[in-house]
């Protein structure tokens, strides 16, 4: 019940008041919890522990303040949160509330994904400490520079007057010398076409290159051309299919030699072919000379008054106290430019992806319909760009925050108008994960969806149904006739083998795992191993060390089902998510598999066990033919 005390001695309302009172005491805003909570809901231990550590860092929380909050609210600090505290702040643990509320063990699929982001969290903690030290040093240095600047200002003014005429003469000489050097460098391009082609194609004389190859090969040689900038150059200069061959490159170099180099290069030049040729000439000169060159910085150094402040964008996304129309414009501007406008490259930097995705998830929880709708509609494209141009592991690691908030929308009848958009966003996110063809990522999202099928996590039936349909999409594929079952059926329909996903496909892989036909995903979900009974990860596999007891999986060495039947049936109305090693397990086999009328059949449940792995003591067999259930002390009956 809502007002009932839990094992800690607090009711939910009392715990909420304790948390709010403590925030007032330490003068901290409630916006630190905006990712996981919205005004009107109760603050609880789950909100405190699922708020990312970098979110606490963003609002300048210290270790002692965080631990005191958990202790006063009588909330247990779990091992993962404790590890994050240690990595971020170091030091010794403070007072902890222990034992009153049992800690739920973290599931393996969640731990696997957490391992991928552990390094990033440690890196962010290190950067935070370095940034504080740098700010202090910078403040001291600025003061010293100010004093020195005051002393030198008058001297410089006198010196500038004296050098005015001499500077004009020097400038004219410098421009003449610069023009001479530019002409010399331009002449060298055609003479070094072989060296240039080797640089941009990695010595691939017999192939054509696209913008990605161009960007990657130059980056290996110290010439930084971002994929977004390279794509804009190729859109104007490449031949058929968006590629350049060696002959195309030689022709382009001849054209570049005939051009005079522009003294000023701006972002506007990316809009036409001539401007792109001017930028490409600078790139080719660096490639010919073999000198390091940051093309992005060079191109955008003179972007006049147009400035993008990443931190300004992040601040608006992560704070629901910012005026709602300002947040909508921010999301619209980011959504329209991420992945297409090189000026927004920094938003997709590895260190900014968590704040970007969590900020978007924060807006999904907003009470303003316009904000929530905009956030939901633009979220899938933002996640796609984080995967494509950012860091895949970091982006997937924050799917939990994203999916949690989308299901909170589905769980809220007051925002029913946005339910279709939330379902569509979830569908697109699942497609993005499946397209990665990464077993660990698919296992992670499958585990998140399996949690949402439970009534304690999602109370709305339509929300749980959406989670189940997404699981079925992973197992069957979007176009399968079994991707959605009618809720009006009294029993599960028979599933025809010919309509199941073909063996060897990604969807069949996960269908076999979900129905206990195989132990776990192979290293590449699109390529089966030669021995299906083995689950030995290669060093290149994205997921390591998943060990499942043999008695939880059907023995893959058992003979195939006898021929003559073309149907498979499942024991429940919906496909079952992969079993967790800690749950009870039921296994039933029959012999023979195919029988004649009145021929006896034996049923064997000996591989079943309880949650601790011990054999079952009593067995109840319900044959479903109207006969009374048969109770037995032994696992085999006829």
SVG drawing of the C-alpha trace seen along z (x, -y; Angstrom):
<svg xmlns="http://www.w3.org/2000/svg" viewBox="-12 -56 72 105">
<polyline fill="none" stroke="black" stroke-width="0.4" points="0.0,0.0 1.1,-3.6 1.3,-4.6 2.7,-1.4 6.2,-1.4 8.9,0.7 11.6,2.7 13.6,-0.5 10.7,-2.0 9.8,-4.7 6.7,-5.1 7.3,-6.4 5.9,-9.8 8.3,-10.0 11.3,-9.1 10.4,-11.7 10.1,-14.4 13.5,-13.3 15.1,-13.7 13.5,-17.1 14.5,-18.4 18.1,-17.3 18.2,-19.0 17.2,-22.2 19.8,-21.7 22.7,-21.4 21.2,-24.0 20.9,-21.6 18.2,-21.8 15.9,-18.9 16.9,-19.2 19.7,-16.7 17.0,-14.0 15.2,-15.3 16.4,-12.4 14.7,-9.8 12.0,-11.9 9.4,-14.6 7.6,-16.9 4.5,-15.3 6.2,-11.8 7.8,-10.6 11.6,-10.6 12.9,-7.2 16.0,-5.0 15.6,-3.9 15.7,-7.5 18.8,-8.2 20.7,-5.2 19.8,-5.3 20.8,-8.9 24.1,-8.7 27.2,-9.7 28.1,-12.3 24.7,-13.9 25.7,-14.4 29.1,-15.8 27.3,-18.2 25.5,-19.8 28.6,-19.8 27.7,-17.1 30.5,-15.7 30.9,-12.1 30.0,-13.0 26.8,-14.8 25.7,-11.8 26.4,-9.3 24.6,-11.4 21.6,-11.7 21.4,-7.9 21.9,-7.4 19.3,-9.8 16.8,-8.4 17.6,-4.9 18.5,-3.8 21.1,-1.1 24.1,-1.9 24.5,1.0 27.9,2.3 27.7,0.7 26.9,-2.8 29.6,-2.3 32.1,-1.5 31.1,-4.6 31.5,-6.7 35.0,-5.3 36.1,-5.9 34.8,-9.4 35.7,-10.8 38.2,-8.2 38.5,-8.4 36.9,-6.2 33.2,-5.3 31.1,-7.2 28.1,-6.1 25.9,-3.6 22.4,-2.2 22.7,1.5 20.5,4.6 17.0,3.2 16.1,3.5 17.5,6.5 19.7,5.6 18.5,7.2 21.5,8.9 22.4,7.3 21.6,9.4 24.4,10.6 23.2,8.9 23.1,5.6 26.6,6.1 28.0,6.9 26.9,3.5 28.0,1.7 31.5,3.0 31.7,1.2 31.0,-2.2 33.2,-1.7 36.3,-3.0 34.4,-6.1 33.2,-6.8 36.7,-6.6 38.0,-8.8 35.3,-11.4 36.2,-11.4 39.9,-12.0 39.0,-14.8 36.8,-16.4 39.8,-16.5 42.1,-17.8 39.6,-20.4 39.3,-21.8 43.2,-21.9 43.4,-23.6 40.8,-26.2 42.7,-27.1 46.0,-27.3 44.3,-29.4 43.0,-31.8 46.4,-32.4 47.9,-32.7 45.3,-35.2 46.0,-37.4 49.8,-37.4 49.1,-38.0 46.8,-41.0 49.5,-42.6 52.1,-42.0 49.7,-43.2 49.1,-46.5 52.8,-47.1 53.4,-46.2 50.4,-48.0 52.0,-51.4 55.2,-50.0 53.3,-48.2 51.4,-51.3 54.6,-53.2 56.1,-50.4 53.1,-50.1 53.4,-53.7 57.0,-53.3 56.5,-50.2 53.5,-51.3 55.3,-52.2 57.7,-49.3 54.8,-46.9 53.2,-47.9 56.3,-47.3 56.8,-43.9 53.2,-42.9 53.7,-43.6 56.9,-41.5 55.2,-38.7 52.3,-38.5 54.6,-38.4 56.6,-35.6 53.4,-33.7 52.1,-34.0 55.4,-32.6 55.3,-29.6 51.7,-28.9 52.5,-28.8 55.4,-26.5 53.2,-24.2 50.4,-24.2 52.9,-23.0 54.0,-20.1 50.5,-18.6 50.5,-17.2 54.1,-16.0 53.1,-14.1 49.9,-12.6 51.2,-9.1 52.1,-10.1 48.7,-11.8 46.8,-8.8 48.8,-6.4 47.9,-8.7 44.2,-8.9 43.7,-5.3 46.3,-3.6 48.2,-2.4 45.1,-1.0 45.9,-2.0 43.3,0.4 40.3,-0.8 38.0,-3.8 37.6,-5.5 34.6,-7.0 34.5,-9.7 34.9,-7.4 38.1,-5.8 39.4,-9.2 38.8,-10.5 40.2,-7.4 43.4,-7.1 44.3,-10.8 43.7,-10.6 46.3,-7.8 48.8,-10.3 48.0,-13.2 45.6,-15.0 42.2,-15.4 39.2,-15.6 36.1,-14.6 33.7,-12.2 31.1,-14.9 33.4,-17.4 34.8,-14.7 31.2,-13.8 30.4,-17.4 33.6,-17.6 32.8,-14.3 29.2,-15.4 30.6,-18.2 33.7,-16.5 33.2,-12.8 32.2,-10.9 29.4,-8.3 28.4,-6.5 30.1,-9.1 33.6,-7.7 36.9,-8.9 39.2,-6.6 42.9,-7.2 42.1,-8.7 39.5,-10.9 42.0,-12.1 44.7,-12.9 42.1,-14.9 41.1,-16.7 44.7,-17.5 45.2,-19.1 42.2,-21.3 43.6,-22.3 46.9,-23.2 45.1,-25.7 43.5,-27.4 45.0,-30.2 44.8,-29.5 42.3,-31.5 43.7,-33.5 40.6,-33.0 38.6,-29.8 35.2,-29.9 32.3,-27.5 30.3,-29.0 32.7,-27.4 31.2,-24.0 28.1,-25.0 29.5,-25.0 32.0,-23.0 34.5,-25.8 34.7,-26.4 35.1,-22.6 37.9,-22.5 39.6,-25.4 39.4,-23.4 40.5,-20.2 43.6,-21.9 44.7,-22.7 44.1,-19.1 46.1,-17.8 49.0,-20.1 49.2,-18.6 48.9,-15.1 51.7,-15.8 54.0,-17.3 53.1,-14.6 52.6,-17.2 50.0,-17.1 47.0,-19.3 43.6,-19.8 41.3,-20.6 38.2,-21.0 39.9,-23.6 41.2,-25.4 37.9,-25.5 35.9,-26.6 38.5,-29.0 36.9,-31.9 33.2,-31.1 32.6,-34.8 29.9,-35.3 28.3,-31.9 29.3,-30.0 28.0,-26.7 28.4,-26.3 28.0,-22.6 27.8,-23.2 25.0,-25.7 23.0,-23.1 23.6,-20.4 22.6,-22.8 19.2,-23.4 18.5,-19.7 19.4,-18.5 17.4,-21.2 13.6,-21.2 13.5,-24.5 14.7,-26.2 11.6,-27.8 9.9,-25.1 9.9,-26.9 13.7,-27.4 14.1,-23.6 12.0,-22.8 14.1,-25.1 17.2,-23.5 16.0,-20.0 14.9,-21.0 18.2,-22.7 20.3,-19.8 18.0,-17.2 18.3,-19.0 22.1,-19.5 23.6,-16.4 25.2,-14.1 24.9,-16.7 26.5,-19.9 30.2,-19.6 29.9,-22.6 28.0,-20.3 30.7,-17.6 31.7,-18.4 28.2,-17.5 28.8,-13.9 32.2,-13.7 32.6,-10.6 32.5,-12.7 29.3,-14.5 27.2,-11.5 26.0,-10.5 24.8,-14.0 23.2,-14.3 21.2,-11.1 20.3,-11.5 19.3,-15.2 17.0,-14.0 15.6,-11.3 15.0,-14.0 12.8,-16.0 10.8,-12.8 9.6,-13.0 8.5,-16.6 4.9,-17.5 4.6,-20.0 3.0,-18.0 4.9,-20.0 8.3,-19.3 7.5,-15.6 6.3,-15.1 9.3,-16.9 11.7,-14.8 10.1,-11.5 9.9,-12.3 13.6,-13.4 15.1,-10.8 15.6,-7.9 17.6,-10.1 19.7,-11.5 20.5,-7.9 21.3,-6.9 23.8,-9.7 25.4,-8.9 26.0,-5.3 27.1,-6.4 29.4,-9.3 30.0,-8.9 30.8,-5.9 28.6,-2.8 29.3,-1.2 28.6,-4.5 25.4,-5.1 24.0,-1.6 25.0,-1.9 22.4,-4.7 19.5,-2.8 18.3,-2.0 17.6,-5.6 16.0,-6.2 13.7,-3.1 12.8,-3.6 11.4,-7.1 9.7,-6.0 7.9,-3.3 7.0,-5.8 5.2,-7.7 3.3,-4.5 2.5,-4.0 0.9,-7.4 -2.7,-7.6 -2.6,-11.4 -0.3,-11.6 -2.1,-9.0 -1.8,-11.2 1.9,-10.6 1.7,-6.8 1.8,-6.0 4.9,-8.2 6.6,-6.5 5.9,-3.1 7.2,-4.2 10.4,-5.5 10.9,-2.2 10.5,-0.3 13.1,-2.5 15.6,-2.1 15.2,1.7 16.0,1.5 19.1,-0.5 20.3,2.1 19.5,5.0 21.4,3.3 24.5,3.3 24.6,7.1 26.3,7.0 25.2,9.9 25.9,8.1 23.9,5.1 20.9,7.2 21.1,9.2 21.2,5.9 18.1,4.4 16.3,7.8 16.9,7.8 15.5,4.3 12.4,5.2 11.9,8.4 11.8,6.3 9.1,4.1 6.8,7.2 6.5,7.5 3.6,5.7 5.8,4.4 7.7,2.4 5.0,1.3 1.4,1.3 -0.3,0.3 -1.3,3.5 -0.7,1.7 2.8,0.8 3.6,4.4 2.1,5.6 4.4,3.1 7.4,4.6 6.3,8.1 5.8,7.2 9.2,5.7 10.7,8.9 8.8,10.9 10.2,8.6 13.7,9.4 12.9,13.2 10.7,13.4 11.4,10.3 9.1,7.4 7.5,9.1 6.7,12.5 3.0,13.5 3.9,14.3 5.4,10.9 2.1,10.0 -0.5,12.5 -4.1,11.6 -4.9,11.1 -8.3,12.7 -6.9,16.1 -7.5,18.6 -4.3,20.5 -1.1,19.8 -1.4,20.6 0.5,23.3 3.7,22.0 4.5,23.4 8.2,24.1 8.2,22.8 7.1,19.3 9.9,19.1 12.9,17.0 15.4,19.0 18.2,20.7 21.4,18.6 19.6,15.3 19.8,12.8 16.2,13.2 16.4,17.1 19.4,16.7 17.4,14.8 14.3,17.0 16.4,20.1 17.9,18.4 14.5,17.2 12.9,20.7 16.0,22.4 17.1,24.0 20.7,22.8 22.9,21.5 23.7,18.0 24.6,15.7 27.7,16.4 30.3,13.7 28.5,12.6 24.8,13.1 24.7,13.3 27.2,16.1 26.7,19.4 29.6,21.4 30.4,24.8 29.6,26.5 26.3,25.1 26.8,26.9 29.9,24.7 29.7,21.2 33.3,20.1 33.8,16.3 36.6,15.2 38.9,12.4 37.1,10.1 33.7,10.9 31.8,7.9 30.6,10.1 32.8,12.1 32.4,14.9 28.7,15.7 28.4,19.2 25.1,20.9 24.6,24.2 24.0,27.1 20.9,28.3 19.2,25.0 19.6,25.6 18.3,28.3 21.0,30.8 22.0,29.7 23.4,33.2 19.9,34.7 18.7,36.2 16.5,34.0 12.7,34.1 11.5,37.1 10.4,36.2 6.8,36.1 5.8,33.1 5.9,29.5 4.7,27.7 6.5,26.5 4.5,25.4 5.6,23.2 4.7,23.7 3.4,20.2 1.3,17.7 4.3,15.5 8.0,16.2 10.0,16.4 13.0,14.1 16.3,15.8 16.3,17.4 18.4,15.9 20.7,18.5 19.3,17.8 15.6,18.7 13.9,22.0 13.9,24.1 11.4,26.6 12.4,29.1 10.1,31.8 10.9,34.3 8.8,37.2 9.7,40.5 8.9,41.3 8.5,37.9 5.9,39.2 3.4,41.9 0.5,43.9 -3.0,43.9 -3.0,45.6 0.7,46.1 2.2,45.3 4.4,42.3 6.8,41.5 7.4,38.0 10.7,37.1 11.2,33.9 14.4,35.0 16.4,32.0 14.1,29.6 15.4,27.9 14.6,25.2 16.1,21.7 19.1,23.1 19.8,25.8 18.5,28.6 16.3,31.4 12.5,31.0 10.8,33.2 7.2,33.3 6.1,33.2 2.6,32.3 1.9,33.4 -1.1,31.7 -1.7,33.3 -4.3,30.8 -6.7,33.4 -9.3,33.1 -7.9,35.8 -6.9,34.9 -3.3,33.8 -1.0,36.6 1.1,36.0 4.4,38.0 7.4,38.1 9.6,39.3 10.3,37.2 9.3,39.9 5.7,40.9 3.8,42.8"/>
</svg>
